Every structure is written in C-alpha cells, then in structure tokens.
C-alpha cells in the first residue's frame, strides 16, 4: 500500500509566473442598440428634413439611457451627414456612448476605449496569456488590439489557457 499523506501537490501553473488577461474583463456590459433610420425615410429612400426633425423632437430618447447606440441606415439611401449629427444631439443626454456605424464597429470602439484605460507598463518583462475561451464571442479585432498594446512590454504573449496555449510572441534576448 502506498502512503500519500506526505505527498504535496504542486501547482506548476501558479508558480510559473504567467499572467492571464481575460478580454471579457474589458467588456462593457451596457446594452447595445442599432438605431436604423431606414423606417424614418420616405419610401425608405428619401429623408424629408421637416418630418425627420419632427420625429427627433417627439421621440422618447430617454429609453436609451445608459445604452450604447450605433446609428446606421440599412438601405442604400443617400443620407445627409447632418441627419446623423441631429440624432447624436438628441440621444447625447441619455446614451452612454453613440457612434455612426454598425454593432461590430460599436463593439470595437468600446473595447478600444476600455483597453486604452490600462497601464501596460505593469506587464513589462512578464509572460502574458490572453485567455481564449469564455462566455462571450469576442471579435478578433479586440485580441489583435490587446496584443499590440502588450507588445512593447511583455516578455512573451500566448493565447489560450495556461495548460494549453499557443505562443504568439517572444521577445528576443
């Protein structure tokens, strides 16, 4: 019979000096809204200024409080730039963030803003793993941006989990 009472289990991952970064920690949990102006257009093609301004004046913009908004037109209509500017002015007191674009562009901007708030000097000469699996489906653009922010500082960058990672970058000695 083997006596295991004096055997200690060593967590090699914990002692490896690896730092794990999870992009989900940078995820803005606020609701995203795609505001398509196509239904506001005459025959879904023509913007009538007076009707558009009336809509903006009468619309309940408070429903967008704390939300992230992407303004777009899903139809191939020619929309004057000032129309999107008016939407921005109307939603500004309520929305957390608003842009012209689609939800993917909004998502990338939110990640860019969150990643810009990080002090990457704390990862100087560190071995960093960018966590690959999670509950959210994140854009490859967010992973690329985080990698670019880490490159000047990290000793090495890996993707995945500590137990099974893919080397991405290693600083030359």
N, C-alpha and C positions, 0 to 999 in steps of 0.2 A: 504494500500500500504506500502511495506517495503522500508525503506531508506537504501541503501547500500553504500552511499557516504562516511561514516566514517569507513566502514569495511576495514581492511587491510588483504591482502593475505599474509600468512606466508609460506615461502618455507622451510619446515621441513628438506628436504634433504640437502639443502645448509647449514643449521645450525647444521647438525648432526655431523660434524667433520669427515665425511667419505672422504677418498682419493680414487679416481678412477684411476687405472692404465689400460691403453689400450695397449695390446701387439702389436697392429698394429703400435704404435708409434716406436717400435723397429724394424720394418720390413725394410729390405734393399730393396729398390725399383729397384736396378740394375737387368738387365736381367739375367736369369739363362739358362745355356746351358748344355745339356747332350751330351758329346763327346764320342760316342760309337766307339771303334776301330774295331768292327767286320768287317765292309766293307774293312778294310785295310789288312785283313788277307787272305792268300792264301786259297781258298775254304772255307773262313770264319772260318777256324780252325787253321791255322798254320801261325805264324809270321815269315816272312823272313826278317832277320836283314837288309840286304842291301836295299831292297825295302822300308822297314819301315823308315830307315834313310833318304832315298831319298825323301820320302813323307814329312817327318818332315822338311827337308831343303827347299823344294819347296812350301810348303803350305803357304797360306796367313794368318799368325797368327794375323795380325793387326785387322782382323774382330772381334776379341774377346776383343777389347779394352773396359775396364770398365765393363766387364761382369764377372759373377761368373760361373765357369766351374766345372763340375763333370765328371771325366774320368771313363769309365767303359768298359766292354766287355759283351754284352748281350748274347753271345754264351758261351757254356761250353767248352771253349778252355783254354789251359794252356798258360798263357801269362807271360813271364819273368818280374820280378819286374822292371828291368832297362827300359823296354818299357814305363811304366807309368812315370818313372823318366825323360826320354827324353821328353815326352810330357810336363811335368811341366817346364822343362828348356826352351822349345820352346815358351810356352804361357806366361811365367812369366813376360816379359817386357810389356805385354798388359793387361792381365786379372786383374780384381780387386781381385779375390780370386779363387783358384783352389784346388780341392781335388781329391782323389780316392774314388769313391763311386757313389751312385745314387742321384737323385734330392732331395729325402727326407733327406738323410744324409747331403747334402749341406745346405738345409734349416735349419736343426737343428744346424749345425755349425754356420751359420750366426746369428741365434738367440742367441746362446751361447755367441758368441763374443760380440754382442750388449748388452746382459744382463750383461756381465762381466764389462762393462764400467760404470755401475750405482753404485752410492754410496747408499747402502741400509740403512745406519745408519740414514738417514733422515726420515725413516719410523718407527723409534723407538717409541714404545707405541702408534702407530697410528692404526686406523681402516681402513683397505685397502680392496677395492673391485677390483678384477681383472675382467675387462669388458669381457662379454661373447659373445656378438653379435657384428658383424662388417661386413665389406665388404669383408674381406679375410677369406679363410678357413685355419685356423692355426692348426698346429699339437698339439695334446695333450701333446707331449713332451715339447713344449715351455711353456705351462701352468704349468706343473709339475716343470720345472726348475725355473720359476719365483717364484712359491710357496716356493721351497726350499731356494731360496735366501732371501725371506721375513721372513721366519720362525724365525730366531734368533732375529728379531727386532720388527715385527708387534704385536700389541695387539690382533688383530683379522684379519682374512683373509676370504673374502667372494668371491663368484663367481656370476657374472650376472650383474644386474643393481641395483641402489640404491633402486628403488621401489619394486623390486622382486629379492632378492638374496638368494643364498644357502650358509649357513655357512660352512666353510671348517676347520677353526682353531680358537680356542680362547685360549689365554694364561691363564694359571691358576693363580689365585690371590695369 
